[in-house]
Structure formats: C-alpha cells, structure tokens
Amino acid sequence: MNMILILRVLSVLLLLIVGFMVAPIIVAFFYGELMTIRAFLVPIVVVGPLAALFLFATRRRRGSLSTRSGFLLVTLSWLAAAATGAVPFVLSGWIPGVTDAFFETMSGFTTTGATILTDIEGLPASLLFWRSLTHWLGGMGIIVLTVAILPLLGVGGYQIMKAEAPGPSVDRLTPKITQTAKILWFIYLGLTVLQTTLLMVGGLSLYDALTHTFGTLATGGFSPKAASVGHYASPFVQIVVTVFMLAAGVNFILYYRLLLGRLRVIARNTEVKVYLAVFAAATVAIAFALYGRAYDGIGESLRYAGFQAASILTTTGYATADFAQWPAVAQVLLFALMFVGGSAGSTGGGIKVVRIVTLIKQGFNEMRYLVHPSGVFAIRLNGQVIRKDIVYSIAGFVFLYLLLLVVTAIVVATGGNDIVTSFTTALATLGNIGPGFGRIGPVESYAFFPDYIKWYLSVIMMIGRLEIYTVLVLVTPAFWRG
C-alpha cells in the first residue's frame, strides 16, 4: 500500500473539512456568538497549515491507489473527519466530553442522526449549523468530493469511490470517475438549493431552511429544533420535507439519466418501482392504523403516516410526532421499514431495496429448483441478468448485517437496557436511522449510554455507512497479507 498517497488524500480531506468550518464562523458572526468562533479557528489554523505543508512536501508523488489502499483510506477518512469535526464541540465547551463529541460528529458525517444532546435548542446557532453541515458533507460522501479534485494530485480515484459509494456497485456516468463525482455533487447541490428555496417559501428562515435541507438530502435527521420538523406545525413544510426525503432515497445516477431525457431507463428501473411501492403501501397501512385513533381526518393521517414512512424508509430520522405513542400496528410497520433502507446510490442507509429484491428473487428461484432440479433460472433486474457472484456478495452482506445487529444488540444490552431498546439501537445505528423505540424514541437521546457503548456505536455507524465490507475487510488477515 502506498501510504504517502493515502496521507495525501487524507490531507485534502482535512483541508476540505476545516475549509467548510468557515461557514459556521459566518453564522457565529451573524448571531453574535463570538465566543464560539475560537472553537472553529483552532482546527483551521492548526490542521489546515499542517495538511497543506504535507501536500507541498509530497507534491511530486504520483500514482494510483489499489483496491486495498482504497478500503484503508476510506475508513481512515471517516475516522479523521469525525475526530476533526468534533474539535469545535469540545473547545466550545458545549459538548466537553471527547466521547460525546466524537459520537455526535460521527453520527453527523455518517448521516445517522443519533444524538447525545438533551437540550438541542440551548446550543449556539453556529454549532448547530456545523452539526447539520456534517450531514450534508457526509451525505454524498466526503470521499466523492475528494475524488473530484484528485487529478490535481495525480491520484487515481476509482478505488476510493468504489469503497465509499453507497450501494452494491458504482455506476460510472462518464468515462472518468472524477467527472462522475462532480456530476453527482452538482445534482446534490441543485436539490439543496431547490429544497432550501421551497422551505423559505413555506415560512422558514434561511438558517432553518438550510439546516433542515442538510438533514433531508443527506437522509440524516439532525434538526436545530428539539421537536424536529414537527416544531413548525406546517403541512406545507412537512410535505416538502417528505418529498425530498423520498428524492434523497433514490439512486442519484437516475437524476442524471433524467436530465438527459432517458425516461425509459427510469421507468423500467426495478428498484425505484419497488422503493415507491413500499413507501405507498406503508403510508396507506400506517394511515389506516392512525385514522380515528391518533388523528381524526384521513388527510391528516396520510400526511403524518407518509412523513414518518419516508423518514424511516430513507433512514432520515426526522419526526413530526412521537410515533412511540402511535397504535402498535403502526409502530410494527415502522419497525419493519427500518430493515429496508433507500436505493443503492442514494444517501440513504440500511440494507437497500435492491439487495432485498435480489434475495427475494433468489428465494423464488430456489423454490423453482425444487420443482425443476435441472432447470436454469436467472435473476433479472432492469432487464439484465444478475451474475451469481453479485448474488453471493449480497447474501454475504445481509448475513453480516444481521449478525452485526445481534452482536450490537447484545453489546447494548450489557448496559442494562431492555430488549426493545437494545435491538432498535442496533437497527438505528447500523442502518444510520437515528431514532428508534424504547429509550431511544423520537423524543429521546443517546445520552444515557455509558461511554464504551457510545464508542462501539460510533464504529457501528461508520460500518453501516460504509456498507460493512469496506470496514470489516480491514480486520481480515488476508487484507494485510495481500
């Protein structure tokens, strides 16, 4: 492995992170929070020059990163991002504990939305803005942003993006992976501007509109309000956020196809059709459970059901109501959605719709083999045959996912937590969802967990965000022997 190249890319990543810290400094000036400016200036003036100096000293180094180097780099990048992003919280004194600050920042960059804060609105606006901004950066992937400028460093970027990008595979939009990264970020930025504008039309301030847009498009869920989106009690705002949560859960590559006018490709996309069908079915079923019990009107029931179904399905984690108080059948349906997740190539977490569809098709094929042992049955998605090795990879992923769920639930239970809290904590962190049931409900926080569980969950959030294989491969002897 070429450690110099890995450190060069890490240096670029750190420069990007401290560069984005200028934004909360501007917010601090605007709100008169001069005391928090120092908390952001320290990492800028310390980390920034050191990273720039290393880049200058190694400027003649050129080359490409191997697959192994890509996996190591991506894992180190998310650890470095969380560690650097946590510094302002610690220095400001608002989250003085290193454990809590690292947990909160890792939750931000991994777009999980799990929080240790018990008085969210008590924090300075600049820190809450940075907290939400970590979502936006982590949503499309800091590494994808880094890949877009790697040609300046003479470093090939495909293996980095392959290791970081959500979903079973990376689909190139253009022959150059750097162009792909730029296109994805421009689409991401365009959706950001559009949603922010619509939220401002709905009566939100620029600050509130931006922070909620960051959490929506990144499918993260951090809000500067304790009551989340429910704080505004605005049907228009709730509908806008619902639509953009669903949009964020769609494969971003399809938006590029849409811009090119290739509607037929989108219309026959199996994953999109299943994704929208699951959302529609869940919304109707939950609304039916809420109507006459939690809400009197069918329209109101559909709006609340649709918002929460989209929030859980896309692993965003926003809330407009305390769904822990809803009828049991509605809670069970939301619990089931926690296993699904968004589409491959989206900012959502979870198992992903395409994996579930593939395994369901494989299950039906196995039953066909029982009836016709000599038959040949292929799995098709979007009109294309799925190779067996991809099916095996997906099966392995789902097995590891379920295994990690059980192990994580056991670890959480060692802190004296009940089975509902333990299991949904595992689901909420590995699936990058945030809120769950029991003691981590939509109006609760993760503050009560002991430090060792918070560190463990921080790693689990990263494993879930990086699609399990990327991180777990580092602990295999074959990785280090190769």
C-alpha positions in Angstrom: 0.0 0.0 0.0 1.2 3.5 -0.9 0.9 5.2 2.5 2.2 8.5 1.1 -0.7 8.7 -1.4 -3.1 7.7 1.3 -1.9 10.5 3.6 -2.0 13.0 0.7 -5.7 12.3 0.1 -6.3 12.4 3.8 -4.7 15.8 3.8 -7.0 17.1 1.1 -10.0 15.7 3.1 -8.9 17.6 6.2 -8.4 20.8 4.3 -11.9 20.4 2.9 -13.4 19.9 6.4 -11.6 22.8 8.0 -12.4 24.9 4.9 -16.1 24.2 5.5 -15.7 25.4 9.1 -15.7 29.0 7.7 -19.5 28.6 7.2 -20.3 28.2 10.9 -17.9 31.1 11.7 -20.0 33.3 9.4 -23.1 32.1 11.2 -21.5 32.9 14.6 -20.8 36.5 13.4 -24.4 36.9 12.2 -25.8 35.7 15.6 -23.2 37.5 17.7 -21.7 34.2 19.1 -18.2 35.5 19.2 -17.2 33.0 21.9 -17.7 30.0 19.6 -15.5 31.5 16.8 -12.3 30.4 18.5 -13.6 26.8 18.7 -13.6 26.8 14.9 -10.5 28.8 14.3 -8.2 26.4 16.2 -8.7 23.5 13.9 -8.5 25.8 10.9 -5.2 27.4 11.9 -3.7 24.1 13.2 -4.9 21.3 10.9 -5.1 23.5 7.8 -1.4 24.5 7.6 -0.2 21.1 8.6 -2.2 19.4 5.9 -1.1 22.0 3.3 2.5 21.6 4.3 2.4 17.8 3.8 0.8 18.2 0.4 3.5 20.6 -0.6 6.3 18.3 0.7 4.9 15.3 -1.3 3.8 17.2 -4.4 6.0 15.1 -6.7 4.3 11.9 -5.7 2.1 10.4 -8.4 0.3 7.1 -8.8 -2.9 5.2 -8.4 -4.5 3.7 -5.3 -5.0 -0.1 -5.2 -8.2 -1.7 -4.0 -6.7 -2.4 -0.6 -5.4 1.2 -0.3 -8.9 2.5 -1.2 -10.6 0.5 1.6 -8.0 1.7 4.2 -8.2 5.3 3.0 -12.0 5.4 3.2 -12.1 4.0 6.7 -9.3 6.4 7.9 -11.1 9.3 6.2 -14.3 8.8 8.2 -12.4 8.5 11.4 -10.3 11.6 10.7 -13.5 13.5 9.6 -15.3 12.7 12.9 -12.2 13.4 15.0 -11.6 16.8 13.3 -15.3 17.7 13.2 -15.6 17.0 16.9 -13.0 19.6 17.9 -15.3 22.7 17.8 -17.8 20.9 20.1 -15.1 20.2 22.7 -13.3 23.5 22.5 -16.6 25.5 22.8 -17.4 23.6 26.0 -20.9 22.8 24.8 -20.1 19.1 24.4 -17.0 18.9 26.6 -16.6 15.2 26.7 -14.5 13.7 23.8 -16.7 10.6 23.7 -19.9 12.6 23.3 -18.4 15.0 20.8 -17.0 12.2 18.7 -20.3 10.3 18.8 -22.3 13.3 17.8 -19.9 14.1 14.9 -19.7 10.5 13.7 -23.5 10.5 13.7 -23.4 13.6 11.6 -20.9 12.5 9.0 -22.5 9.0 8.7 -25.9 10.7 8.4 -27.3 8.7 11.2 -28.9 11.4 13.3 -28.4 9.8 16.6 -27.8 12.5 19.2 -26.5 12.7 22.8 -27.9 16.2 23.2 -30.8 16.7 25.7 -31.2 20.4 25.2 -30.7 20.9 21.5 -32.0 24.5 21.3 -29.7 25.5 24.1 -26.6 25.2 21.8 -25.3 28.2 19.9 -26.7 28.5 16.3 -23.2 28.2 14.8 -22.6 24.8 16.5 -26.0 23.5 15.4 -25.3 24.7 11.9 -22.0 22.8 11.9 -23.8 19.8 13.3 -26.2 19.8 10.3 -23.5 20.7 7.8 -21.6 17.4 8.8 -24.8 15.7 7.5 -24.6 17.4 4.1 -20.9 16.7 3.7 -21.3 13.0 4.7 -24.5 12.6 2.6 -23.0 12.4 -0.8 -19.7 11.4 0.7 -16.7 13.5 1.5 -14.7 11.0 -0.4 -16.7 11.5 -3.6 -16.0 15.2 -3.2 -12.3 14.4 -2.7 -12.3 12.2 -5.8 -13.5 15.2 -7.9 -10.2 17.0 -7.3 -7.8 14.0 -7.2 -6.4 14.7 -10.7 -4.7 17.7 -9.3 -2.8 15.3 -7.0 -2.0 12.7 -9.7 -4.0 10.2 -7.7 -6.5 7.8 -9.4 -9.8 7.9 -7.7 -11.9 4.9 -8.8 -11.0 2.6 -5.9 -11.8 5.3 -3.4 -15.2 6.0 -4.8 -15.9 2.2 -5.2 -15.1 1.7 -1.5 -17.1 4.7 -0.2 -20.2 4.9 -2.5 -23.4 3.5 -1.0 -25.0 0.5 -2.7 -23.8 -2.8 -4.2 -21.9 -1.2 -7.2 -20.7 2.1 -8.6 -22.2 3.0 -11.9 -20.0 5.4 -13.9 -21.9 8.2 -15.6 -18.8 9.2 -17.6 -15.6 7.5 -18.6 -13.7 9.5 -15.9 -14.7 8.8 -12.3 -13.8 12.4 -11.3 -16.4 13.6 -13.8 -18.9 11.3 -12.2 -18.1 12.7 -8.7 -18.6 16.2 -10.0 -21.9 15.4 -11.7 -23.3 13.8 -8.5 -22.3 16.8 -6.4 -23.8 19.3 -8.8 -27.1 17.3 -8.7 -26.8 17.2 -4.9 -26.2 21.0 -4.8 -29.1 21.7 -7.2 -31.5 19.7 -5.0 -30.1 21.6 -1.9 -30.9 25.0 -3.5 -34.4 23.8 -4.6 -35.4 22.5 -1.2 -34.0 25.4 0.7 -36.0 27.8 -1.5 -39.2 25.9 -1.1 -38.8 25.8 2.7 -38.2 29.5 2.8 -41.4 30.0 0.7 -43.1 27.9 3.5 -42.0 30.5 6.1 -38.7 29.2 7.4 -35.7 31.4 7.8 -32.7 30.8 5.7 -30.9 29.3 8.7 -33.8 26.9 9.4 -34.3 26.1 5.8 -30.6 25.2 5.2 -30.2 23.1 8.3 -33.3 21.1 7.6 -32.3 20.7 3.9 -28.9 19.4 5.0 -30.6 16.8 7.1 -33.1 15.9 4.5 -31.0 15.4 1.4 -28.3 13.6 3.4 -31.1 11.5 5.0 -29.5 12.4 8.3 -32.2 13.9 10.5 -30.3 16.5 12.7 -32.5 19.5 13.4 -31.8 22.6 15.3 -35.3 22.2 16.9 -36.0 19.7 19.7 -39.3 18.8 18.1 -37.6 18.2 14.8 -39.8 19.1 11.7 -42.8 18.9 14.0 -41.8 22.2 15.5 -43.2 24.1 12.6 -46.7 22.5 12.6 -46.9 23.4 8.9 -48.4 20.9 6.4 -46.5 22.6 3.5 -43.2 22.2 5.3 -44.0 18.6 6.1 -44.9 17.7 2.6 -41.8 19.4 1.1 -39.6 17.5 3.5 -41.4 14.3 2.8 -40.9 14.7 -1.0 -37.2 15.5 -0.7 -36.6 12.6 1.8 -38.0 10.3 -0.9 -35.9 12.0 -3.5 -32.8 11.6 -1.5 -33.6 7.8 -1.2 -33.5 7.4 -5.0 -30.3 6.4 -6.8 -28.7 9.8 -7.7 -27.5 8.4 -11.0 -31.1 8.2 -12.2 -31.3 12.0 -11.8 -28.5 12.3 -14.4 -30.4 10.0 -16.7 -33.5 12.2 -16.2 -31.6 15.3 -17.1 -30.5 13.5 -20.3 -34.1 12.7 -21.1 -33.7 9.0 -20.7 -37.1 8.4 -19.1 -37.4 4.8 -20.4 -34.3 3.8 -18.3 -36.0 5.2 -15.2 -39.4 3.8 -16.0 -38.1 0.2 -16.1 -35.9 0.5 -13.1 -37.0 -2.2 -10.7 -35.5 -0.7 -7.6 -37.3 2.6 -8.0 -40.6 0.9 -8.6 -40.3 -1.3 -5.6 -39.0 1.6 -3.4 -42.0 3.7 -4.3 -44.4 0.8 -3.9 -43.1 0.0 -0.4 -43.5 3.7 0.6 -47.0 3.9 -0.8 -48.1 0.6 0.8 -46.6 1.5 4.2 -48.1 5.0 4.1 -51.6 3.7 3.4 -51.3 0.9 6.0 -50.0 3.3 8.7 -52.6 5.9 7.9 -55.3 3.3 8.2 -53.9 2.4 11.7 -53.8 6.1 12.7 -57.2 7.2 11.3 -59.8 7.5 14.1 -57.2 6.7 16.8 -54.3 9.2 16.6 -55.9 11.6 14.1 -59.5 12.4 13.1 -59.0 13.2 9.4 -57.9 10.9 6.7 -55.8 13.6 5.1 -54.1 14.3 8.3 -53.5 10.6 8.9 -52.0 10.2 5.4 -49.7 13.2 5.9 -48.3 12.1 9.2 -48.0 8.5 8.0 -46.3 9.5 4.8 -43.8 11.7 6.5 -42.8 9.0 9.1 -42.8 6.2 6.5 -40.5 8.3 4.3 -38.3 9.2 7.2 -37.7 5.7 8.4 -37.6 4.1 4.9 -34.9 6.5 3.7 -33.2 6.3 7.2 -33.5 10.1 7.7 -34.9 10.0 11.2 -36.9 13.3 11.2 -40.2 13.3 13.1 -43.4 15.3 13.1 -44.9 13.3 16.0 -43.9 10.9 18.8 -44.6 7.7 16.9 -43.8 5.8 20.1 -47.3 6.8 21.1 -49.0 5.6 18.0 -51.0 2.3 17.8 -49.0 -0.9 17.9 -49.6 -1.8 14.3 -48.3 1.5 13.1 -45.1 1.0 15.2 -44.6 -2.5 13.9 -44.9 -1.2 10.3 -42.3 1.5 11.0 -40.1 -1.2 12.7 -40.3 -3.3 9.5 -39.2 -0.3 7.4 -36.1 0.0 9.5 -34.8 -3.2 7.8 -35.3 -1.8 4.2 -33.4 1.5 3.6 -33.2 3.6 0.5 -31.9 2.8 -3.0 -28.4 1.9 -4.0 -26.5 5.0 -5.0 -28.7 7.2 -2.7 -27.7 9.0 0.5 -29.8 6.5 2.5 -28.6 3.7 4.7 -30.0 0.3 5.6 -29.8 -2.9 3.7 -31.0 -1.2 0.4 -34.0 -2.1 -1.7 -32.0 -3.7 -4.5 -30.5 -6.2 -2.2 -33.8 -7.2 -0.7 -35.4 -7.5 -4.2 -32.4 -9.7 -5.4 -32.7 -12.0 -2.4 -36.4 -12.4 -2.8 -36.0 -13.3 -6.5 -33.3 -15.8 -5.5 -35.6 -17.3 -2.9 -38.3 -17.9 -5.6 -35.6 -19.4 -7.9 -34.6 -21.8 -5.2 -38.2 -23.0 -5.0 -38.3 -23.4 -8.7 -35.2 -25.6 -8.5 -37.0 -27.8 -6.0 -39.7 -28.4 -8.6 -37.3 -28.5 -11.6 -33.9 -29.6 -10.4 -32.4 -29.5 -13.9 -33.8 -26.1 -14.7 -31.8 -22.9 -15.3 -33.2 -19.8 -13.8 -31.6 -16.4 -13.9 -32.3 -13.3 -11.7 -33.1 -10.2 -13.8 -33.1 -6.6 -12.6 -33.9 -3.8 -15.1 -33.9 -6.4 -17.9 -30.4 -7.5 -17.1 -29.2 -10.8 -15.7 -27.5 -10.5 -12.3 -24.3 -12.5 -12.1 -24.1 -15.2 -9.4 -21.1 -13.6 -7.7 -23.2 -10.5 -7.1 -26.0 -12.6 -5.6 -23.4 -14.3 -3.3 -22.0 -10.9 -2.3 -25.4 -9.6 -1.4 -26.3 -12.7 0.5 -23.0 -12.4 2.4 -23.7 -8.7 3.1 -27.2 -9.4 4.5 -25.8 -12.2 6.7 -23.1 -9.9 8.1 -25.7 -7.2 8.6 -28.0 -9.4 10.6 -25.0 -10.8 12.6 -23.9 -7.3 13.5 -27.4 -6.5 14.5 -27.4 -9.3 17.0 -23.9 -8.6 18.3 -24.7 -4.9 18.7 -28.0 -5.6 20.5 -26.0 -7.8 22.9 -23.4 -5.1 23.5 -26.1 -2.5 24.1 -27.9 -4.9 26.5 -24.8 -5.2 28.6 -25.6 -1.6 29.7 -28.7 -2.8 31.4 -31.1 -1.9 28.6 -34.3 -3.8 27.7 -34.7 -5.9 24.5 -36.6 -3.2 22.6 -34.1 -0.5 23.3 -31.1 -2.8 22.6 -32.4 -4.2 19.3 -33.7 -0.9 17.9 -30.5 0.8 18.9 -28.6 -1.8 16.8 -31.0 -1.2 13.9 -31.0 2.6 14.2 -27.2 2.9 14.3 -26.2 0.2 11.8 -28.9 1.3 9.4 -28.0 5.0 10.0 -31.6 5.8 11.0 -31.1 7.6 14.4 -34.3 7.3 16.4 -35.9 4.0 17.3 -38.1 2.7 20.0 -37.8 2.2 23.8 -35.3 4.6 25.4 -34.1 5.9 22.0 -37.6 7.0 20.8 -38.1 10.1 18.6 -38.2 12.5 21.6 -35.3 10.8 23.5 -31.5 10.8 23.0 -28.5 8.5 23.3 -27.0 10.5 26.3 -27.8 7.8 28.9 -25.5 5.2 27.3 -22.1 4.6 29.0 -19.0 5.7 27.2 -18.0 2.2 26.0 -21.3 1.7 24.3 -21.1 5.2 22.6 -17.6 4.3 21.2 -18.9 1.0 20.0 -22.0 2.6 18.4 -19.7 5.2 16.7 -17.9 2.4 15.0 -21.1 0.7 14.1 -22.5 3.9 12.5 -19.3 4.0 10.3 -19.6 0.3 9.4 -23.2 0.8 8.4 -22.4 4.0 6.3 -19.6 2.3 4.5 -21.6 -0.8 3.6 -20.0 -3.2 6.1 -17.4 -4.9 3.8 -15.3 -1.7 3.5 -14.5 -1.7 7.2 -14.7 -5.4 8.1 -12.3 -6.3 5.4 -9.6 -4.4 7.3 -9.8 -7.0 10.2 -9.2 -10.0 8.0 -5.6 -11.5 7.8 -5.9 -11.7 4.0 -6.1 -8.0 3.7 -2.8 -7.4 5.4 -1.1 -10.4 3.8 -2.1 -9.3 0.3 
